[in-house]
Amino acid sequence: MGFLDNLRKALGGQSAGQKSGGGGGSSFGAGDTNAYWIYAQCRRCGEPLRSRVNLAIDPSLDDDGVTWVVRKGLVGSGANRCFQTIEVTLKFDAKKQNVIESEAVGGKLITAEEYQTLLEKPEA
């Protein structure tokens, strides 16, 4: 058993010799309770962006010792020759279930429906 096989086994997957039709490791599917999705739009070029926050590891305890904070930098694909960074800050309650404060610098936060609409909009 090689190093990568040992690592894969330690992380919950199967070693290469033990696979039985499917890949090993964990998958982050639609039922992932640790996922919180951020949707934003770039102020400069209008590109819609999204990013996943893993509520199990991304939040840090805020200075007040009760709430949790996440800071993410989102950068678009560059298709519009724009590499503007959108700095998103989210503050969660003590149970990391509700966003109590949000801010986006370099863009604006949008809903999932607005994100989908912007993706489907034909380029002019």
C-alpha positions in Angstrom: 0.0 0.0 0.0 1.5 3.3 -1.1 1.4 6.7 0.5 -1.7 7.9 -1.5 -3.6 4.7 -0.7 -2.9 5.3 3.0 -4.0 8.9 2.8 -7.2 8.0 0.9 -8.0 5.3 3.4 -7.4 7.8 6.3 -9.8 10.3 4.7 -12.6 7.7 4.4 -12.1 6.5 0.8 -11.0 3.2 -0.5 -7.6 2.4 -1.7 -7.1 2.0 -5.5 -7.1 -1.8 -5.2 -10.3 -1.9 -3.3 -12.5 0.2 -5.6 -15.7 -1.5 -6.6 -17.2 0.5 -9.5 -17.2 3.9 -7.8 -14.8 6.5 -6.6 -13.8 6.8 -2.9 -14.0 9.8 -0.7 -16.9 12.0 0.3 -19.1 14.0 -2.0 -20.7 17.3 -1.3 -24.2 16.8 -2.6 -27.4 18.7 -2.4 -28.2 17.3 1.1 -25.0 18.8 2.6 -26.1 20.6 5.8 -22.7 22.3 6.1 -23.1 24.2 2.8 -24.0 27.9 2.6 -23.9 29.4 -0.9 -22.9 33.0 -1.6 -24.2 34.7 -4.7 -22.7 38.0 -5.8 -22.4 40.2 -8.9 -19.3 42.1 -9.9 -19.7 45.9 -9.7 -17.3 46.4 -12.6 -18.3 43.9 -15.3 -21.6 42.5 -13.9 -20.5 38.9 -13.9 -22.5 36.7 -11.5 -20.4 34.7 -9.1 -21.1 32.0 -6.5 -19.0 30.4 -3.8 -19.6 27.7 -1.2 -19.0 28.3 2.5 -18.4 25.1 4.5 -20.1 26.0 7.8 -18.1 23.3 9.6 -14.6 24.8 9.0 -14.8 28.2 7.3 -16.4 30.4 10.0 -14.1 31.9 12.7 -15.4 33.0 16.1 -15.9 36.8 16.1 -14.4 39.1 18.7 -17.6 39.1 20.8 -17.1 35.4 21.4 -20.7 34.5 20.4 -21.1 35.1 16.6 -19.2 33.6 13.7 -17.7 35.4 10.8 -16.7 34.3 7.2 -14.6 36.4 4.8 -14.3 35.3 1.2 -12.7 36.9 -1.8 -14.5 36.1 -5.1 -12.9 36.6 -8.5 -14.7 36.0 -11.8 -13.7 33.9 -14.7 -11.9 36.7 -16.5 -14.1 36.2 -19.6 -14.9 40.0 -19.5 -11.2 40.9 -18.9 -12.2 41.8 -15.4 -10.4 40.4 -12.4 -12.1 42.5 -9.7 -12.1 40.9 -6.3 -15.4 41.0 -4.4 -14.7 40.8 -0.7 -17.7 39.2 1.0 -18.1 39.2 4.8 -20.9 37.3 6.5 -21.7 37.2 10.2 -23.6 34.2 11.5 -25.5 33.7 14.7 -24.1 31.4 17.5 -25.5 28.3 15.9 -24.2 29.2 12.4 -27.7 28.9 11.0 -28.7 32.4 10.1 -26.8 35.3 8.6 -27.3 38.3 10.8 -25.0 40.7 8.9 -23.6 40.8 5.4 -21.4 43.0 3.3 -19.9 42.9 -0.2 -17.1 45.3 -1.3 -16.5 45.5 -5.1 -19.9 44.1 -5.9 -23.3 43.3 -4.5 -24.9 40.2 -2.9 -27.7 38.8 -5.0 -30.2 35.9 -4.5 -29.9 32.5 -6.1 -32.8 33.3 -8.5 -31.0 36.5 -9.6 -27.8 34.5 -10.1 -29.6 32.0 -12.3 -31.3 34.8 -14.3 -28.0 36.5 -15.0 -26.5 33.2 -16.1 -29.3 32.6 -18.6 -29.2 36.2 -19.9 -27.7 36.3 -23.4 -24.5 38.4 -23.8 -25.0 41.6 -25.8 
